[in-house]
């Protein structure tokens, strides 16, 4: 099932565990860990929320797509920003490079995990629930594997991903 580059691509809402599960999964599988939000920040030089505030949500999505698609990933566990599913081109690129894994978590749990100062990149006026309801069908559409995370430890999730890949 894994694409030719052997990548494991983690998708899901902010708070779903991508940045927590990713490094552990990378260590267990002998892959490098990559966080696409960090790549975008490094390439642009600004915090993601600042890009959205200064240039708008749509421009942020365009920048994210061009920056990520300019990279060639091989043998990596890739933690993606929650909004990558808003770009069909970017998701097709990701699917060609590996197995896309949706870390599926309940919205109440997700919202509870987000620190009050952590901004969710979203359109003006959208609530967390609005974003969840908009993105969840896309996560399901693009994923090769869906991992239900509710009530599971990091170890449980990593084992399940390794068993399914």
TACOR-V735512 format. One line per field, one symbol per residue. psi: psi as a letter, one per 30 degrees, with the letter a starting at -180 (. if undefined). Layout:
psi=???
This chain:
psi=eklffgkjjklllkffgefeeeeeeeeefgllkkjeeeeeeeefglkeeeeeeefleeeeeeeeeeeeffkjkkhlkjklkfgfffjeeeeeeeeffakkjjjjlkeeeeeffkkefjkkjllkfkleeeeefeeeeeeeefkekkjjfkgkleeeeeeeeeef.
